Amino acid sequence: MGRDDIGELSVGKAADFFAIDSESLELVGTFNDPAGLLATTGYSKPADYVFVGGKIICEKGVLKGIDEEETAREANKKVKELIK
């Protein structure tokens, strides 16, 4: 891709990554193959933590900086307007 600011977690690099709690029941035994964890378990829950550009945007499954309930209400209102 010709970019030297991505590809590893280190100082000065862009950092987009997520983390999930591997201690949950549906993930028992996956510590043996962390690379195949998502493909083999069909894990579909939200990530516990999400970092974009090195900044945390989701913590303990909750988006930071927005009111999720209000956003959902507004989005549903717009959908109703679109399908009238």
PDB file with one MODEL, atoms N, CA, C and O in Angstrom:
MODEL        1
ATOM      1  N   MET A   1       0.816  -1.187   0.000  1.00  0.00           N
ATOM      2  CA  MET A   1       0.000   0.000   0.000  1.00  0.00           C
ATOM      3  C   MET A   1       0.863   1.255   0.000  1.00  0.00           C
ATOM      4  O   MET A   1       0.349   2.355  -0.209  1.00  0.00           O
ATOM      5  N   GLY A   2       2.133   1.113   0.225  1.00  0.00           N
ATOM      6  CA  GLY A   2       3.009   2.266   0.193  1.00  0.00           C
ATOM      7  C   GLY A   2       2.897   3.188   1.396  1.00  0.00           C
ATOM      8  O   GLY A   2       3.271   4.357   1.313  1.00  0.00           O
ATOM      9  N   ARG A   3       2.389   2.682   2.508  1.00  0.00           N
ATOM     10  CA  ARG A   3       2.239   3.515   3.711  1.00  0.00           C
ATOM     11  C   ARG A   3       3.139   2.972   4.806  1.00  0.00           C
ATOM     12  O   ARG A   3       3.154   1.770   5.071  1.00  0.00           O
ATOM     13  N   ASP A   4       3.881   3.853   5.433  1.00  0.00           N
ATOM     14  CA  ASP A   4       4.726   3.414   6.536  1.00  0.00           C
ATOM     15  C   ASP A   4       4.168   3.817   7.899  1.00  0.00           C
ATOM     16  O   ASP A   4       4.832   3.648   8.922  1.00  0.00           O
ATOM     17  N   ASP A   5       2.923   4.359   7.909  1.00  0.00           N
ATOM     18  CA  ASP A   5       2.315   4.765   9.179  1.00  0.00           C
ATOM     19  C   ASP A   5       1.326   3.734   9.699  1.00  0.00           C
ATOM     20  O   ASP A   5       0.618   3.992  10.672  1.00  0.00           O
ATOM     21  N   ILE A   6       1.269   2.558   9.055  1.00  0.00           N
ATOM     22  CA  ILE A   6       0.360   1.502   9.482  1.00  0.00           C
ATOM     23  C   ILE A   6       1.106   0.172   9.507  1.00  0.00           C
ATOM     24  O   ILE A   6       2.239   0.078   9.033  1.00  0.00           O
ATOM     25  N   GLY A   7       0.465  -0.857  10.062  1.00  0.00           N
ATOM     26  CA  GLY A   7       1.025  -2.194  10.012  1.00  0.00           C
ATOM     27  C   GLY A   7       1.601  -2.715  11.314  1.00  0.00           C
ATOM     28  O   GLY A   7       1.942  -3.894  11.409  1.00  0.00           O
ATOM     29  N   GLU A   8       1.714  -1.861  12.317  1.00  0.00           N
ATOM     30  CA  GLU A   8       2.208  -2.308  13.614  1.00  0.00           C
ATOM     31  C   GLU A   8       1.741  -1.343  14.697  1.00  0.00           C
ATOM     32  O   GLU A   8       1.445  -0.178  14.431  1.00  0.00           O
ATOM     33  N   LEU A   9       1.682  -1.850  15.914  1.00  0.00           N
ATOM     34  CA  LEU A   9       1.344  -0.993  17.049  1.00  0.00           C
ATOM     35  C   LEU A   9       2.637  -0.471  17.653  1.00  0.00           C
ATOM     36  O   LEU A   9       3.345  -1.194  18.353  1.00  0.00           O
ATOM     37  N   SER A  10       2.933   0.778  17.378  1.00  0.00           N
ATOM     38  CA  SER A  10       4.123   1.409  17.947  1.00  0.00           C
ATOM     39  C   SER A  10       3.939   2.919  17.944  1.00  0.00           C
ATOM     40  O   SER A  10       3.074   3.448  17.247  1.00  0.00           O
ATOM     41  N   VAL A  11       4.754   3.600  18.723  1.00  0.00           N
ATOM     42  CA  VAL A  11       4.667   5.053  18.853  1.00  0.00           C
ATOM     43  C   VAL A  11       4.784   5.706  17.482  1.00  0.00           C
ATOM     44  O   VAL A  11       5.680   5.385  16.702  1.00  0.00           O
ATOM     45  N   GLY A  12       3.858   6.636  17.199  1.00  0.00           N
ATOM     46  CA  GLY A  12       3.888   7.373  15.946  1.00  0.00           C
ATOM     47  C   GLY A  12       3.127   6.727  14.805  1.00  0.00           C
ATOM     48  O   GLY A  12       3.005   7.325  13.736  1.00  0.00           O
ATOM     49  N   LYS A  13       2.611   5.519  15.002  1.00  0.00           N
ATOM     50  CA  LYS A  13       1.845   4.828  13.962  1.00  0.00           C
ATOM     51  C   LYS A  13       0.351   5.034  14.208  1.00  0.00           C
ATOM     52  O   LYS A  13      -0.078   5.232  15.345  1.00  0.00           O
ATOM     53  N   ALA A  14      -0.439   4.986  13.124  1.00  0.00           N
ATOM     54  CA  ALA A  14      -1.895   5.032  13.265  1.00  0.00           C
ATOM     55  C   ALA A  14      -2.328   3.746  13.971  1.00  0.00           C
ATOM     56  O   ALA A  14      -1.761   2.685  13.712  1.00  0.00           O
ATOM     57  N   ALA A  15      -3.313   3.824  14.848  1.00  0.00           N
ATOM     58  CA  ALA A  15      -3.725   2.643  15.605  1.00  0.00           C
ATOM     59  C   ALA A  15      -5.233   2.484  15.570  1.00  0.00           C
ATOM     60  O   ALA A  15      -5.949   3.158  16.311  1.00  0.00           O
ATOM     61  N   ASP A  16      -5.720   1.596  14.712  1.00  0.00           N
ATOM     62  CA  ASP A  16      -7.127   1.223  14.670  1.00  0.00           C
ATOM     63  C   ASP A  16      -7.199  -0.255  15.045  1.00  0.00           C
ATOM     64  O   ASP A  16      -6.663  -1.102  14.330  1.00  0.00           O
ATOM     65  N   PHE A  17      -7.847  -0.564  16.145  1.00  0.00           N
ATOM     66  CA  PHE A  17      -7.979  -1.959  16.554  1.00  0.00           C
ATOM     67  C   PHE A  17      -9.136  -2.093  17.530  1.00  0.00           C
ATOM     68  O   PHE A  17      -9.656  -1.100  18.040  1.00  0.00           O
ATOM     69  N   PHE A  18      -9.534  -3.342  17.783  1.00  0.00           N
ATOM     70  CA  PHE A  18     -10.607  -3.597  18.734  1.00  0.00           C
ATOM     71  C   PHE A  18     -10.175  -4.700  19.688  1.00  0.00           C
ATOM     72  O   PHE A  18      -9.233  -5.444  19.418  1.00  0.00           O
ATOM     73  N   ALA A  19     -10.877  -4.789  20.804  1.00  0.00           N
ATOM     74  CA  ALA A  19     -10.602  -5.832  21.790  1.00  0.00           C
ATOM     75  C   ALA A  19     -11.920  -6.414  22.273  1.00  0.00           C
ATOM     76  O   ALA A  19     -12.909  -5.702  22.450  1.00  0.00           O
ATOM     77  N   ILE A  20     -11.910  -7.720  22.480  1.00  0.00           N
ATOM     78  CA  ILE A  20     -13.090  -8.389  23.029  1.00  0.00           C
ATOM     79  C   ILE A  20     -12.671  -9.177  24.263  1.00  0.00           C
ATOM     80  O   ILE A  20     -11.508  -9.555  24.405  1.00  0.00           O
ATOM     81  N   ASP A  21     -13.619  -9.419  25.145  1.00  0.00           N
ATOM     82  CA  ASP A  21     -13.373 -10.163  26.375  1.00  0.00           C
ATOM     83  C   ASP A  21     -13.324 -11.650  26.047  1.00  0.00           C
ATOM     84  O   ASP A  21     -14.354 -12.255  25.751  1.00  0.00           O
ATOM     85  N   SER A  22     -12.148 -12.232  26.097  1.00  0.00           N
ATOM     86  CA  SER A  22     -11.999 -13.648  25.745  1.00  0.00           C
ATOM     87  C   SER A  22     -12.373 -14.578  26.896  1.00  0.00           C
ATOM     88  O   SER A  22     -12.256 -15.797  26.768  1.00  0.00           O
ATOM     89  N   GLU A  23     -12.818 -14.020  28.008  1.00  0.00           N
ATOM     90  CA  GLU A  23     -13.216 -14.839  29.151  1.00  0.00           C
ATOM     91  C   GLU A  23     -14.709 -15.176  29.129  1.00  0.00           C
ATOM     92  O   GLU A  23     -15.206 -15.814  30.057  1.00  0.00           O
ATOM     93  N   SER A  24     -15.429 -14.760  28.090  1.00  0.00           N
ATOM     94  CA  SER A  24     -16.859 -15.051  28.031  1.00  0.00           C
ATOM     95  C   SER A  24     -17.084 -16.512  27.631  1.00  0.00           C
ATOM     96  O   SER A  24     -16.224 -17.125  27.000  1.00  0.00           O
ATOM     97  N   LEU A  25     -18.228 -17.058  27.995  1.00  0.00           N
ATOM     98  CA  LEU A  25     -18.521 -18.473  27.803  1.00  0.00           C
ATOM     99  C   LEU A  25     -18.407 -18.915  26.347  1.00  0.00           C
ATOM    100  O   LEU A  25     -17.860 -19.981  26.067  1.00  0.00           O
ATOM    101  N   GLU A  26     -18.915 -18.108  25.421  1.00  0.00           N
ATOM    102  CA  GLU A  26     -18.890 -18.527  24.013  1.00  0.00           C
ATOM    103  C   GLU A  26     -17.484 -18.556  23.416  1.00  0.00           C
ATOM    104  O   GLU A  26     -17.294 -19.072  22.314  1.00  0.00           O
ATOM    105  N   LEU A  27     -16.507 -18.015  24.122  1.00  0.00           N
ATOM    106  CA  LEU A  27     -15.134 -17.993  23.607  1.00  0.00           C
ATOM    107  C   LEU A  27     -14.198 -18.945  24.347  1.00  0.00           C
ATOM    108  O   LEU A  27     -12.982 -18.866  24.176  1.00  0.00           O
ATOM    109  N   VAL A  28     -14.744 -19.841  25.165  1.00  0.00           N
ATOM    110  CA  VAL A  28     -13.915 -20.794  25.901  1.00  0.00           C
ATOM    111  C   VAL A  28     -13.051 -21.586  24.923  1.00  0.00           C
ATOM    112  O   VAL A  28     -13.551 -22.129  23.936  1.00  0.00           O
ATOM    113  N   GLY A  29     -11.765 -21.645  25.204  1.00  0.00           N
ATOM    114  CA  GLY A  29     -10.829 -22.421  24.395  1.00  0.00           C
ATOM    115  C   GLY A  29     -10.211 -21.683  23.235  1.00  0.00           C
ATOM    116  O   GLY A  29      -9.300 -22.208  22.595  1.00  0.00           O
ATOM    117  N   THR A  30     -10.672 -20.487  22.940  1.00  0.00           N
ATOM    118  CA  THR A  30     -10.158 -19.779  21.761  1.00  0.00           C
ATOM    119  C   THR A  30      -8.794 -19.157  21.985  1.00  0.00           C
ATOM    120  O   THR A  30      -8.169 -18.688  21.033  1.00  0.00           O
ATOM    121  N   PHE A  31      -8.316 -19.144  23.226  1.00  0.00           N
ATOM    122  CA  PHE A  31      -6.987 -18.571  23.479  1.00  0.00           C
ATOM    123  C   PHE A  31      -5.900 -19.358  22.758  1.00  0.00           C
ATOM    124  O   PHE A  31      -4.796 -18.847  22.574  1.00  0.00           O
ATOM    125  N   ASN A  32      -6.191 -20.600  22.344  1.00  0.00           N
ATOM    126  CA  ASN A  32      -5.217 -21.409  21.606  1.00  0.00           C
ATOM    127  C   ASN A  32      -4.996 -20.902  20.193  1.00  0.00           C
ATOM    128  O   ASN A  32      -3.934 -21.125  19.612  1.00  0.00           O
ATOM    129  N   ASP A  33      -6.001 -20.215  19.627  1.00  0.00           N
ATOM    130  CA  ASP A  33      -5.904 -19.727  18.252  1.00  0.00           C
ATOM    131  C   ASP A  33      -6.534 -18.345  18.150  1.00  0.00           C
ATOM    132  O   ASP A  33      -7.603 -18.204  17.556  1.00  0.00           O
ATOM    133  N   PRO A  34      -5.897 -17.322  18.715  1.00  0.00           N
ATOM    134  CA  PRO A  34      -6.511 -15.990  18.691  1.00  0.00           C
ATOM    135  C   PRO A  34      -6.726 -15.451  17.283  1.00  0.00           C
ATOM    136  O   PRO A  34      -7.659 -14.678  17.066  1.00  0.00           O
ATOM    137  N   ALA A  35      -5.893 -15.833  16.323  1.00  0.00           N
ATOM    138  CA  ALA A  35      -6.060 -15.341  14.951  1.00  0.00           C
ATOM    139  C   ALA A  35      -7.329 -15.887  14.312  1.00  0.00           C
ATOM    140  O   ALA A  35      -7.946 -15.205  13.494  1.00  0.00           O
ATOM    141  N   GLY A  36      -7.727 -17.094  14.666  1.00  0.00           N
ATOM    142  CA  GLY A  36      -8.918 -17.700  14.077  1.00  0.00           C
ATOM    143  C   GLY A  36     -10.163 -17.540  14.924  1.00  0.00           C
ATOM    144  O   GLY A  36     -11.221 -18.062  14.574  1.00  0.00           O
ATOM    145  N   LEU A  37     -10.052 -16.829  16.029  1.00  0.00           N
ATOM    146  CA  LEU A  37     -11.144 -16.700  16.983  1.00  0.00           C
ATOM    147  C   LEU A  37     -12.451 -16.256  16.341  1.00  0.00           C
ATOM    148  O   LEU A  37     -13.471 -16.920  16.523  1.00  0.00           O
ATOM    149  N   LEU A  38     -12.454 -15.175  15.610  1.00  0.00           N
ATOM    150  CA  LEU A  38     -13.699 -14.640  15.049  1.00  0.00           C
ATOM    151  C   LEU A  38     -14.276 -15.537  13.970  1.00  0.00           C
ATOM    152  O   LEU A  38     -15.494 -15.703  13.889  1.00  0.00           O
ATOM    153  N   ALA A  39     -13.424 -16.116  13.144  1.00  0.00           N
ATOM    154  CA  ALA A  39     -13.906 -16.971  12.059  1.00  0.00           C
ATOM    155  C   ALA A  39     -14.465 -18.287  12.576  1.00  0.00           C
ATOM    156  O   ALA A  39     -15.445 -18.794  12.031  1.00  0.00           O
ATOM    157  N   THR A  40     -13.868 -18.844  13.607  1.00  0.00           N
ATOM    158  CA  THR A  40     -14.290 -20.164  14.066  1.00  0.00           C
ATOM    159  C   THR A  40     -15.450 -20.137  15.047  1.00  0.00           C
ATOM    160  O   THR A  40     -16.171 -21.129  15.162  1.00  0.00           O
ATOM    161  N   THR A  41     -15.652 -19.043  15.750  1.00  0.00           N
ATOM    162  CA  THR A  41     -16.732 -19.006  16.738  1.00  0.00           C
ATOM    163  C   THR A  41     -17.989 -18.324  16.236  1.00  0.00           C
ATOM    164  O   THR A  41     -19.054 -18.494  16.829  1.00  0.00           O
ATOM    165  N   GLY A  42     -17.897 -17.562  15.166  1.00  0.00           N
ATOM    166  CA  GLY A  42     -19.048 -16.805  14.695  1.00  0.00           C
ATOM    167  C   GLY A  42     -19.439 -15.720  15.681  1.00  0.00           C
ATOM    168  O   GLY A  42     -20.617 -15.381  15.794  1.00  0.00           O
ATOM    169  N   TYR A  43     -18.478 -15.179  16.386  1.00  0.00           N
ATOM    170  CA  TYR A  43     -18.707 -14.154  17.407  1.00  0.00           C
ATOM    171  C   TYR A  43     -19.395 -12.955  16.777  1.00  0.00           C
ATOM    172  O   TYR A  43     -18.895 -12.390  15.804  1.00  0.00           O
ATOM    173  N   SER A  44     -20.541 -12.561  17.329  1.00  0.00           N
ATOM    174  CA  SER A  44     -21.303 -11.475  16.706  1.00  0.00           C
ATOM    175  C   SER A  44     -21.675 -10.349  17.672  1.00  0.00           C
ATOM    176  O   SER A  44     -22.455  -9.464  17.322  1.00  0.00           O
ATOM    177  N   LYS A  45     -21.128 -10.381  18.870  1.00  0.00           N
ATOM    178  CA  LYS A  45     -21.429  -9.315  19.828  1.00  0.00           C
ATOM    179  C   LYS A  45     -20.582  -8.083  19.518  1.00  0.00           C
ATOM    180  O   LYS A  45     -19.564  -8.183  18.832  1.00  0.00           O
ATOM    181  N   PRO A  46     -21.004  -6.915  20.026  1.00  0.00           N
ATOM    182  CA  PRO A  46     -20.173  -5.718  19.828  1.00  0.00           C
ATOM    183  C   PRO A  46     -18.816  -5.880  20.512  1.00  0.00           C
ATOM    184  O   PRO A  46     -18.690  -6.598  21.504  1.00  0.00           O
ATOM    185  N   ALA A  47     -17.826  -5.215  19.979  1.00  0.00           N
ATOM    186  CA  ALA A  47     -16.503  -5.231  20.607  1.00  0.00           C
ATOM    187  C   ALA A  47     -16.578  -4.538  21.962  1.00  0.00           C
ATOM    188  O   ALA A  47     -17.371  -3.617  22.153  1.00  0.00           O
ATOM    189  N   ASP A  48     -15.760  -4.980  22.887  1.00  0.00           N
ATOM    190  CA  ASP A  48     -15.721  -4.342  24.202  1.00  0.00           C
ATOM    191  C   ASP A  48     -15.001  -3.001  24.142  1.00  0.00           C
ATOM    192  O   ASP A  48     -15.386  -2.050  24.822  1.00  0.00           O
ATOM    193  N   TYR A  49     -13.958  -2.931  23.325  1.00  0.00           N
ATOM    194  CA  TYR A  49     -13.176  -1.699  23.170  1.00  0.00           C
ATOM    195  C   TYR A  49     -12.842  -1.507  21.699  1.00  0.00           C
ATOM    196  O   TYR A  49     -12.496  -2.467  21.010  1.00  0.00           O
ATOM    197  N   VAL A  50     -12.941  -0.268  21.211  1.00  0.00           N
ATOM    198  CA  VAL A  50     -12.551   0.068  19.840  1.00  0.00           C
ATOM    199  C   VAL A  50     -11.690   1.323  19.895  1.00  0.00           C
ATOM    200  O   VAL A  50     -12.045   2.312  20.537  1.00  0.00           O
ATOM    201  N   PHE A  51     -10.560   1.265  19.215  1.00  0.00           N
ATOM    202  CA  PHE A  51      -9.641   2.397  19.126  1.00  0.00           C
ATOM    203  C   PHE A  51      -9.509   2.796  17.665  1.00  0.00           C
ATOM    204  O   PHE A  51      -9.308   1.935  16.808  1.00  0.00           O
ATOM    205  N   VAL A  52      -9.616   4.072  17.368  1.00  0.00           N
ATOM    206  CA  VAL A  52      -9.428   4.596  16.014  1.00  0.00           C
ATOM    207  C   VAL A  52      -8.429   5.739  16.111  1.00  0.00           C
ATOM    208  O   VAL A  52      -8.621   6.688  16.871  1.00  0.00           O
ATOM    209  N   GLY A  53      -7.378   5.636  15.340  1.00  0.00           N
ATOM    210  CA  GLY A  53      -6.332   6.649  15.404  1.00  0.00           C
ATOM    211  C   GLY A  53      -5.709   6.744  16.785  1.00  0.00           C
ATOM    212  O   GLY A  53      -5.235   7.804  17.192  1.00  0.00           O
ATOM    213  N   GLY A  54      -5.714   5.619  17.507  1.00  0.00           N
ATOM    214  CA  GLY A  54      -5.145   5.587  18.844  1.00  0.00           C
ATOM    215  C   GLY A  54      -6.051   6.122  19.932  1.00  0.00           C
ATOM    216  O   GLY A  54      -5.671   6.135  21.103  1.00  0.00           O
ATOM    217  N   LYS A  55      -7.254   6.567  19.563  1.00  0.00           N
ATOM    218  CA  LYS A  55      -8.197   7.113  20.546  1.00  0.00           C
ATOM    219  C   LYS A  55      -9.329   6.119  20.768  1.00  0.00           C
ATOM    220  O   LYS A  55      -9.835   5.510  19.825  1.00  0.00           O
ATOM    221  N   ILE A  56      -9.717   5.966  22.027  1.00  0.00           N
ATOM    222  CA  ILE A  56     -10.795   5.037  22.340  1.00  0.00           C
ATOM    223  C   ILE A  56     -12.139   5.662  21.960  1.00  0.00           C
ATOM    224  O   ILE A  56     -12.467   6.767  22.392  1.00  0.00           O
ATOM    225  N   ILE A  57     -12.915   4.932  21.137  1.00  0.00           N
ATOM    226  CA  ILE A  57     -14.235   5.433  20.745  1.00  0.00           C
ATOM    227  C   ILE A  57     -15.362   4.563  21.288  1.00  0.00           C
ATOM    228  O   ILE A  57     -16.527   4.961  21.266  1.00  0.00           O
ATOM    229  N   CYS A  58     -15.014   3.380  21.773  1.00  0.00           N
ATOM    230  CA  CYS A  58     -15.999   2.483  22.374  1.00  0.00           C
ATOM    231  C   CYS A  58     -15.350   1.845  23.597  1.00  0.00           C
ATOM    232  O   CYS A  58     -14.275   1.252  23.504  1.00  0.00           O
ATOM    233  N   GLU A  59     -16.013   1.973  24.737  1.00  0.00           N
ATOM    234  CA  GLU A  59     -15.458   1.438  25.979  1.00  0.00           C
ATOM    235  C   GLU A  59     -16.508   0.592  26.678  1.00  0.00           C
ATOM    236  O   GLU A  59     -17.617   1.059  26.939  1.00  0.00           O
ATOM    237  N   LYS A  60     -16.160  -0.648  26.978  1.00  0.00           N
ATOM    238  CA  LYS A  60     -17.077  -1.602  27.603  1.00  0.00           C
ATOM    239  C   LYS A  60     -18.356  -1.735  26.788  1.00  0.00           C
ATOM    240  O   LYS A  60     -19.445  -1.864  27.348  1.00  0.00           O
ATOM    241  N   GLY A  61     -18.221  -1.703  25.448  1.00  0.00           N
ATOM    242  CA  GLY A  61     -19.351  -1.883  24.549  1.00  0.00           C
ATOM    243  C   GLY A  61     -20.207  -0.655  24.322  1.00  0.00           C
ATOM    244  O   GLY A  61     -21.225  -0.737  23.633  1.00  0.00           O
ATOM    245  N   VAL A  62     -19.824   0.479  24.880  1.00  0.00           N
ATOM    246  CA  VAL A  62     -20.620   1.707  24.763  1.00  0.00           C
ATOM    247  C   VAL A  62     -19.836   2.747  23.973  1.00  0.00           C
ATOM    248  O   VAL A  62     -18.685   3.044  24.293  1.00  0.00           O
ATOM    249  N   LEU A  63     -20.475   3.302  22.928  1.00  0.00           N
ATOM    250  CA  LEU A  63     -19.831   4.354  22.147  1.00  0.00           C
ATOM    251  C   LEU A  63     -19.635   5.592  23.001  1.00  0.00           C
ATOM    252  O   LEU A  63     -20.525   5.983  23.757  1.00  0.00           O
ATOM    253  N   LYS A  64     -18.478   6.201  22.879  1.00  0.00           N
ATOM    254  CA  LYS A  64     -18.188   7.418  23.645  1.00  0.00           C
ATOM    255  C   LYS A  64     -18.521   8.639  22.792  1.00  0.00           C
ATOM    256  O   LYS A  64     -18.325   8.626  21.577  1.00  0.00           O
ATOM    257  N   GLY A  65     -19.020   9.684  23.429  1.00  0.00           N
ATOM    258  CA  GLY A  65     -19.236  10.944  22.743  1.00  0.00           C
ATOM    259  C   GLY A  65     -20.571  11.091  22.043  1.00  0.00           C
ATOM    260  O   GLY A  65     -20.846  12.142  21.466  1.00  0.00           O
ATOM    261  N   ILE A  66     -21.416  10.056  22.079  1.00  0.00           N
ATOM    262  CA  ILE A  66     -22.757  10.194  21.512  1.00  0.00           C
ATOM    263  C   ILE A  66     -23.768   9.562  22.461  1.00  0.00           C
ATOM    264  O   ILE A  66     -23.434   8.676  23.248  1.00  0.00           O
ATOM    265  N   ASP A  67     -24.990  10.027  22.375  1.00  0.00           N
ATOM    266  CA  ASP A  67     -26.094   9.435  23.122  1.00  0.00           C
ATOM    267  C   ASP A  67     -26.715   8.387  22.202  1.00  0.00           C
ATOM    268  O   ASP A  67     -27.451   8.724  21.276  1.00  0.00           O
ATOM    269  N   GLU A  68     -26.412   7.107  22.463  1.00  0.00           N
ATOM    270  CA  GLU A  68     -26.870   6.037  21.579  1.00  0.00           C
ATOM    271  C   GLU A  68     -28.390   5.976  21.476  1.00  0.00           C
ATOM    272  O   GLU A  68     -28.925   5.771  20.387  1.00  0.00           O
ATOM    273  N   GLU A  69     -29.089   6.149  22.587  1.00  0.00           N
ATOM    274  CA  GLU A  69     -30.551   6.085  22.565  1.00  0.00           C
ATOM    275  C   GLU A  69     -31.136   7.211  21.724  1.00  0.00           C
ATOM    276  O   GLU A  69     -32.040   6.979  20.922  1.00  0.00           O
ATOM    277  N   GLU A  70     -30.631   8.422  21.899  1.00  0.00           N
ATOM    278  CA  GLU A  70     -31.112   9.566  21.116  1.00  0.00           C
ATOM    279  C   GLU A  70     -30.791   9.377  19.638  1.00  0.00           C
ATOM    280  O   GLU A  70     -31.618   9.680  18.778  1.00  0.00           O
ATOM    281  N   THR A  71     -29.611   8.883  19.344  1.00  0.00           N
ATOM    282  CA  THR A  71     -29.221   8.635  17.955  1.00  0.00           C
ATOM    283  C   THR A  71     -30.141   7.602  17.319  1.00  0.00           C
ATOM    284  O   THR A  71     -30.556   7.769  16.172  1.00  0.00           O
ATOM    285  N   ALA A  72     -30.466   6.537  18.049  1.00  0.00           N
ATOM    286  CA  ALA A  72     -31.371   5.510  17.536  1.00  0.00           C
ATOM    287  C   ALA A  72     -32.768   6.079  17.305  1.00  0.00           C
ATOM    288  O   ALA A  72     -33.398   5.779  16.291  1.00  0.00           O
ATOM    289  N   ARG A  73     -33.260   6.905  18.244  1.00  0.00           N
ATOM    290  CA  ARG A  73     -34.582   7.535  18.077  1.00  0.00           C
ATOM    291  C   ARG A  73     -34.623   8.399  16.821  1.00  0.00           C
ATOM    292  O   ARG A  73     -35.555   8.307  16.023  1.00  0.00           O
ATOM    293  N   GLU A  74     -33.608   9.235  16.657  1.00  0.00           N
ATOM    294  CA  GLU A  74     -33.548  10.119  15.488  1.00  0.00           C
ATOM    295  C   GLU A  74     -33.443   9.317  14.192  1.00  0.00           C
ATOM    296  O   GLU A  74     -34.078   9.661  13.196  1.00  0.00           O
ATOM    297  N   ALA A  75     -32.653   8.260  14.202  1.00  0.00           N
ATOM    298  CA  ALA A  75     -32.505   7.429  13.006  1.00  0.00           C
ATOM    299  C   ALA A  75     -33.822   6.748  12.656  1.00  0.00           C
ATOM    300  O   ALA A  75     -34.196   6.691  11.485  1.00  0.00           O
ATOM    301  N   ASN A  76     -34.529   6.231  13.660  1.00  0.00           N
ATOM    302  CA  ASN A  76     -35.822   5.599  13.404  1.00  0.00           C
ATOM    303  C   ASN A  76     -36.836   6.599  12.871  1.00  0.00           C
ATOM    304  O   ASN A  76     -37.651   6.262  12.012  1.00  0.00           O
ATOM    305  N   LYS A  77     -36.791   7.823  13.375  1.00  0.00           N
ATOM    306  CA  LYS A  77     -37.683   8.870  12.883  1.00  0.00           C
ATOM    307  C   LYS A  77     -37.418   9.128  11.397  1.00  0.00           C
ATOM    308  O   LYS A  77     -38.355   9.254  10.609  1.00  0.00           O
ATOM    309  N   LYS A  78     -36.148   9.205  11.022  1.00  0.00           N
ATOM    310  CA  LYS A  78     -35.777   9.445   9.620  1.00  0.00           C
ATOM    311  C   LYS A  78     -36.198   8.284   8.728  1.00  0.00           C
ATOM    312  O   LYS A  78     -36.651   8.495   7.603  1.00  0.00           O
ATOM    313  N   VAL A  79     -36.048   7.057   9.228  1.00  0.00           N
ATOM    314  CA  VAL A  79     -36.462   5.888   8.446  1.00  0.00           C
ATOM    315  C   VAL A  79     -37.961   5.944   8.191  1.00  0.00           C
ATOM    316  O   VAL A  79     -38.403   5.680   7.073  1.00  0.00           O
ATOM    317  N   LYS A  80     -38.749   6.284   9.205  1.00  0.00           N
ATOM    318  CA  LYS A  80     -40.199   6.391   9.033  1.00  0.00           C
ATOM    319  C   LYS A  80     -40.551   7.437   7.986  1.00  0.00           C
ATOM    320  O   LYS A  80     -41.473   7.241   7.195  1.00  0.00           O
ATOM    321  N   GLU A  81     -39.819   8.549   7.978  1.00  0.00           N
ATOM    322  CA  GLU A  81     -40.049   9.592   6.973  1.00  0.00           C
ATOM    323  C   GLU A  81     -39.731   9.077   5.571  1.00  0.00           C
ATOM    324  O   GLU A  81     -40.441   9.389   4.615  1.00  0.00           O
ATOM    325  N   LEU A  82     -38.680   8.302   5.453  1.00  0.00           N
ATOM    326  CA  LEU A  82     -38.266   7.787   4.142  1.00  0.00           C
ATOM    327  C   LEU A  82     -39.243   6.775   3.562  1.00  0.00           C
ATOM    328  O   LEU A  82     -39.416   6.714   2.344  1.00  0.00           O
ATOM    329  N   ILE A  83     -39.888   5.978   4.419  1.00  0.00           N
ATOM    330  CA  ILE A  83     -40.758   4.921   3.901  1.00  0.00           C
ATOM    331  C   ILE A  83     -42.224   5.327   3.811  1.00  0.00           C
ATOM    332  O   ILE A  83     -43.079   4.487   3.530  1.00  0.00           O
ATOM    333  N   LYS A  84     -42.526   6.599   4.044  1.00  0.00           N
ATOM    334  CA  LYS A  84     -43.905   7.080   3.907  1.00  0.00           C
ATOM    335  C   LYS A  84     -44.326   7.062   2.470  1.00  0.00           C
ATOM    336  O   LYS A  84     -45.456   7.432   2.152  1.00  0.00           O
TER     337      LYS A  84
ENDMDL
END
